[in-house]
Structures are given as structure tokens and as C-alpha cells.
Amino acid sequence: MSASSNAYRKAARQLAQKTANSRTARAAIAAADGNQIIERSIIGSFKLPGTLIAPPVFRSIFQSPVEGVKMQGLRVMAKSLDAFRMVASYIASKPSLLASGSLQVQRSRIVPTAKGLHRSLSGAFAAGDLDTLRRVCHSNLYQTLSTKILQRPAGVRKDWELVSYTGTLMYPRIVDHKIMEVPLRDGSKVTVHQAVVTIRSRQRLTQFNDKTGESTGPSKELDVTEHLIMLRELDPNGSPPGDWKVFGYADETTYQDWLKEKHGLDLLMKQAKAQR
């Protein structure tokens, strides 16, 4: 493995950690608005470097023709790179030239899994079901959501309902899908499988008085577009993959977001090379 490849991975890890910290802080501030069906505390907890959630083609070009065209070009490049890495990882998992690869991506299961995790997380967060949240969320997200639940006033119960999926001709769908080898603090490495699934739905949230069982006001119903980030570990040697868990929800990527991330990654790569 080349020195430049190691430097890139180290820089990617550092950028991911810095991005996670800043996004979690911003999300916690935004979460103060209790009138939202989906609280902002679950947005932006973490995503792998290079994750691109591009806006729809016509909307991005209509809003800003120059940046819109650039953004769609980045989409093509990012998807091509992700596909190349996926194929390379599969080939590397082949025990011999003619044998089948042992890497288990299971792409066809991603969207159904995302829908199930989305329903479980949203319902459990509204109901304050910590056991379910612990099962479906990664630890950082669980800590954030469990803290929000424990801060709720006593005697209040919430009920979340998925009324229907919307935009079903195009959604839910995978908008980012990648495999990446990530170095850990102890020097070891882990193969990480990330999928971002965009889900459009109509949701209803009702708040009840826990003692009387009566609603404390009218239900709130909204049409929501969410970009669900799922993550799991993969074993290139063929062991069954770990369970998918929710890492959070992401914002749509803007062209300026992409430039800032690239600039930050370039700086971290230079620092990593200088420390060698």
C-alpha cells in the first residue's frame, strides 16, 4: 500500500471526526425547536468523506445553472468512483481468479432495510423507547437521542405515525453507496459499508398527557424528505456482515459544501504527509 494512500486514509479519518463534531454541535442547537416532527438532533452525526447527496438534476440546474451543472458532474464522478471501489473490493475478496467473491454487499436489501430502520427509529424516538433506539442506532446517535428523551418534561407521551410514502415513483432510493477502509486509533483497519437512502413520506406526530391519555393539541402532519445514513462493518474474508445501524440523517450536499470538504481533506493530507 502506497504512502499517499495511507496519508489519504488518515486524512479522511481526521476530517470525518472534525465534521462529526461540528455537525453534532450545530444539530444540538437546532434541536431546540420542539415543533418539528423530526428533531434536528439526528441530522449530520457522521458520514464518510466523499459522501455526495446531490439535489435533483432539474432543481439544481434551475436554481444555479453553473453550480448545478458542476454538481451533476460531481455526482457522476462520485458514483463512478464508488462503483470502482465496490468492484475492486469484490475482486480482492475472490480466493482465486475463477472463484466467486466472498464480499457480501446485498444491495437489493438496502432500501427495505432503510425503510424498516426509519420506522423503528422514528417511532422509538417519539415514544421514548430506549431499548429499540439502542438496537437500531450507532452509539453516538443513541447518546444524542437518549439525552433528548431524558430532557423531556414528565407526563408527556408522543406518538409517531408514518401516514404514507410520497414520491413513490422515485423514492425511497439509494443516493450514496460506498465501501471504504477506515483506519482506527489502534492502527488496525476496518472495512466500512455505508448507504444513504432518501425517503419521502407524510408523517404525523401527536402529543398526549401520559396520565389522562388525552392529546394535548392537534396532531402535526408534514411531508418530509430525509436522507438516512446507514453503516455496517464488512468482512472481506466472507464472514456474514454486521447489522445495519443508523448513523443519522444528512443534509443535501451543495457545491460549496463539496468544495469545503475537499479543501479540508487536502489540508489534512498535507499535514499527514508532513508528519511522516
C-alpha positions as CSV (number, residue, x, y, z in Angstrom):
1,M,0.0,0.0,0.0
2,S,1.5,3.4,-1.0
3,A,2.4,6.2,1.4
4,S,-0.1,8.5,-0.4
5,S,-2.9,6.0,0.1
6,N,-2.1,5.8,3.8
7,A,-2.0,9.6,4.1
8,Y,-5.4,9.9,2.3
9,R,-7.0,7.4,4.7
10,K,-5.5,9.1,7.8
11,A,-6.7,12.5,6.5
12,A,-10.1,11.1,5.7
13,R,-10.5,9.8,9.3
14,Q,-9.4,13.2,10.8
15,L,-11.8,15.0,8.5
16,A,-14.7,12.7,9.4
17,Q,-14.0,13.2,13.1
18,K,-13.9,17.0,12.8
19,T,-17.0,17.0,10.6
20,A,-18.9,14.9,13.1
21,N,-18.1,17.2,16.0
22,S,-19.1,20.4,14.2
23,R,-22.3,18.9,12.8
24,T,-23.4,17.4,16.1
25,A,-22.9,20.8,17.8
26,R,-25.0,22.6,15.1
27,A,-27.7,19.9,15.2
28,A,-28.0,20.1,19.0
29,I,-28.6,23.9,18.8
30,A,-31.2,23.4,16.0
31,A,-32.9,20.7,18.1
32,A,-34.3,23.4,20.5
33,D,-37.2,23.8,18.2
34,G,-39.6,21.3,19.6
35,N,-42.3,21.9,17.0
36,Q,-40.5,19.8,14.4
37,I,-41.7,16.2,13.7
38,I,-38.1,15.1,13.1
39,E,-35.8,16.9,15.5
40,R,-32.6,18.2,14.0
41,S,-30.5,16.4,16.7
42,I,-30.4,13.4,14.4
43,I,-29.1,15.3,11.4
44,G,-25.4,15.3,10.5
45,S,-24.0,13.0,13.1
46,F,-21.5,11.4,10.8
47,K,-20.9,10.4,7.2
48,L,-17.9,9.0,5.3
49,P,-15.7,11.5,3.4
50,G,-16.7,11.8,-0.2
51,T,-20.4,11.3,0.6
52,L,-22.4,13.2,-2.0
53,I,-26.2,13.7,-1.7
54,A,-26.8,15.7,-4.8
55,P,-30.0,17.6,-5.4
56,P,-32.3,16.6,-8.2
57,V,-30.9,17.4,-11.6
58,F,-33.5,19.9,-12.8
59,R,-33.8,21.7,-9.5
60,S,-30.1,22.2,-9.1
61,I,-29.6,23.5,-12.6
62,F,-32.7,25.8,-12.4
63,Q,-31.5,27.3,-9.1
64,S,-27.9,27.9,-10.2
65,P,-27.1,26.8,-13.8
66,V,-23.3,26.9,-13.4
67,E,-23.1,25.3,-10.0
68,G,-25.9,22.9,-10.9
69,V,-24.0,21.5,-13.9
70,K,-20.8,21.2,-11.8
71,M,-22.8,19.4,-9.1
72,Q,-24.2,16.9,-11.5
73,G,-20.7,16.3,-12.9
74,L,-19.5,15.6,-9.4
75,R,-22.4,13.2,-9.0
76,V,-21.3,11.2,-12.0
77,M,-17.7,11.2,-10.8
78,A,-18.6,10.2,-7.3
79,K,-20.8,7.3,-8.4
80,S,-18.2,6.1,-10.8
81,L,-15.5,6.1,-8.1
82,D,-17.8,4.3,-5.6
83,A,-18.7,1.7,-8.2
84,F,-15.0,1.2,-9.0
85,R,-14.1,0.7,-5.3
86,M,-17.1,-1.7,-4.9
87,V,-15.9,-3.8,-7.8
88,A,-12.3,-3.7,-6.6
89,S,-13.3,-4.8,-3.2
90,Y,-15.3,-7.7,-4.6
91,I,-12.4,-8.8,-6.8
92,A,-10.0,-8.6,-3.9
93,S,-12.3,-10.9,-1.9
94,K,-12.0,-13.7,-4.6
95,P,-9.9,-16.6,-3.3
96,S,-8.9,-17.4,-6.9
97,L,-9.4,-16.0,-10.4
98,L,-12.4,-18.2,-11.3
99,A,-14.0,-18.3,-7.8
100,S,-16.8,-16.1,-6.7
101,G,-16.0,-13.2,-4.4
102,S,-16.8,-13.6,-0.7
103,L,-17.7,-9.9,-0.2
104,Q,-21.4,-9.6,0.7
105,V,-22.8,-6.2,-0.4
106,Q,-26.5,-7.3,-0.7
107,R,-27.6,-4.1,-2.5
108,S,-31.2,-5.3,-3.0
109,R,-31.8,-5.4,0.7
110,I,-30.6,-1.8,1.4
111,V,-33.8,0.1,0.7
112,P,-36.1,-2.3,2.6
113,T,-33.7,-2.3,5.5
114,A,-33.6,1.5,5.4
115,K,-37.4,1.7,5.5
116,G,-37.6,-0.6,8.5
117,L,-34.9,1.3,10.4
118,H,-36.5,4.6,9.6
119,R,-39.9,3.4,11.0
120,S,-38.2,1.9,14.1
121,L,-36.1,4.9,14.9
122,S,-38.8,7.5,14.4
123,G,-41.4,5.6,16.4
124,A,-39.0,4.7,19.2
125,F,-37.7,8.3,19.4
126,A,-41.2,9.7,19.7
127,A,-42.3,7.1,22.3
128,G,-39.0,7.3,24.3
129,D,-38.2,3.6,23.6
130,L,-34.5,3.5,24.6
131,D,-34.2,-0.3,24.1
132,T,-35.2,0.0,20.4
133,L,-33.1,3.1,19.9
134,R,-30.0,1.2,21.3
135,R,-30.7,-1.7,18.8
136,V,-31.1,0.4,15.7
137,C,-28.7,3.3,16.3
138,H,-24.9,3.6,16.4
139,S,-23.6,4.6,19.9
140,N,-23.1,8.3,19.2
141,L,-26.5,8.8,17.7
142,Y,-28.1,6.8,20.6
143,Q,-26.4,9.0,23.1
144,T,-27.7,12.1,21.4
145,L,-31.3,10.8,21.2
146,S,-31.5,9.3,24.6
147,T,-30.3,12.6,26.1
148,K,-33.1,14.4,24.3
149,I,-35.6,11.9,25.6
150,L,-34.5,12.2,29.2
151,Q,-34.8,16.0,28.9
152,R,-38.5,15.9,28.0
153,P,-41.0,17.1,30.6
154,A,-42.5,14.4,32.8
155,G,-46.0,13.2,31.9
156,V,-45.7,13.8,28.2
157,R,-46.0,11.0,25.7
158,K,-45.6,11.3,21.9
159,D,-46.9,9.0,19.1
160,W,-45.3,9.0,15.7
161,E,-47.1,7.6,12.6
162,L,-46.0,7.1,9.1
163,V,-49.1,8.1,7.1
164,S,-47.7,7.2,3.7
165,Y,-44.7,7.2,1.5
166,T,-44.7,10.0,-1.1
167,G,-42.9,10.4,-4.4
168,T,-43.1,6.7,-4.8
169,L,-42.1,6.7,-8.5
170,M,-38.5,7.7,-7.4
171,Y,-38.3,7.2,-3.7
172,P,-37.1,5.6,-1.5
173,R,-33.8,5.2,-3.3
174,I,-30.1,4.9,-2.7
175,V,-28.3,8.2,-3.3
176,D,-24.9,7.3,-2.0
177,H,-23.4,3.8,-1.6
178,K,-19.7,3.1,-0.8
179,I,-17.2,0.8,0.8
180,M,-14.2,2.3,2.4
181,E,-11.3,1.0,4.5
182,V,-11.1,3.2,7.6
183,P,-8.0,3.2,9.9
184,L,-8.7,3.0,13.7
185,R,-6.9,4.7,16.5
186,D,-5.1,1.5,17.5
187,G,-3.6,1.2,14.0
188,S,-5.9,-1.5,12.8
189,K,-8.3,-1.1,9.9
190,V,-12.0,-1.9,9.3
191,T,-14.0,-2.1,6.1
192,V,-17.0,0.1,6.4
193,H,-20.1,-0.2,4.2
194,Q,-22.2,3.0,4.0
195,A,-25.6,3.6,2.3
196,V,-27.6,6.8,2.2
197,V,-31.2,6.3,1.3
198,T,-33.6,9.2,0.5
199,I,-37.1,8.7,1.9
200,R,-40.0,10.9,1.2
201,S,-43.1,10.5,3.4
202,R,-46.0,12.1,5.1
203,Q,-45.7,11.8,8.9
204,R,-48.0,12.6,11.8
205,L,-46.9,13.4,15.4
206,T,-49.4,13.5,18.3
207,Q,-48.6,14.5,21.9
208,F,-50.5,13.0,24.8
209,N,-50.9,13.7,28.5
210,D,-49.5,10.5,29.9
211,K,-51.9,10.5,32.9
212,T,-55.2,11.1,31.2
213,G,-54.3,9.6,27.8
214,E,-55.8,12.6,26.0
215,S,-54.0,14.6,23.3
216,T,-52.6,17.9,24.3
217,G,-53.3,19.5,21.0
218,P,-54.0,18.8,17.3
219,S,-51.7,16.3,15.5
220,K,-48.9,17.8,13.4
221,E,-48.7,16.4,9.9
222,L,-45.9,17.2,7.4
223,D,-44.4,16.0,4.2
224,V,-40.7,15.2,4.9
225,T,-37.7,14.3,2.8
226,E,-35.0,12.6,4.8
227,H,-31.5,11.2,3.8
228,L,-31.0,8.3,6.1
229,I,-27.3,7.2,6.7
230,M,-26.8,3.5,7.5
231,L,-23.5,1.9,8.3
232,R,-22.2,-1.5,9.0
233,E,-18.9,-3.4,9.0
234,L,-17.9,-5.8,6.2
235,D,-15.5,-8.7,6.4
236,P,-13.7,-9.0,3.1
237,N,-12.9,-12.6,4.0
238,G,-16.5,-13.6,3.7
239,S,-17.9,-13.7,7.2
240,P,-21.5,-12.5,7.5
241,P,-21.7,-8.7,7.5
242,G,-22.7,-6.9,10.7
243,D,-26.2,-5.5,11.1
244,W,-27.1,-2.2,9.5
245,K,-27.5,0.7,12.0
246,V,-28.5,4.3,11.6
247,F,-25.7,6.8,11.9
248,G,-28.0,9.8,11.4
249,Y,-29.6,11.9,8.8
250,A,-27.7,14.1,6.3
251,D,-28.4,17.4,4.6
252,E,-28.4,17.6,0.9
253,T,-24.9,18.5,-0.4
254,T,-24.3,21.8,-2.0
255,Y,-21.5,22.6,-4.4
256,Q,-19.9,24.9,-1.7
257,D,-20.2,22.0,0.9
258,W,-18.2,19.8,-1.5
259,L,-15.5,22.4,-2.1
260,K,-15.1,23.0,1.7
261,E,-14.8,19.2,2.3
262,K,-12.3,18.8,-0.5
263,H,-10.2,21.8,0.8
264,G,-10.2,20.4,4.3
265,L,-9.2,16.9,3.1
266,D,-6.4,18.3,1.0
267,L,-5.0,20.3,4.0
268,L,-5.2,17.2,6.3
269,M,-3.4,15.1,3.6
270,K,-0.6,17.7,3.6
271,Q,-0.4,17.6,7.4
272,A,-0.3,13.8,7.4
273,K,2.5,13.7,4.9
274,A,4.5,16.3,6.8
275,Q,4.2,14.2,10.0
276,R,5.7,11.1,8.3
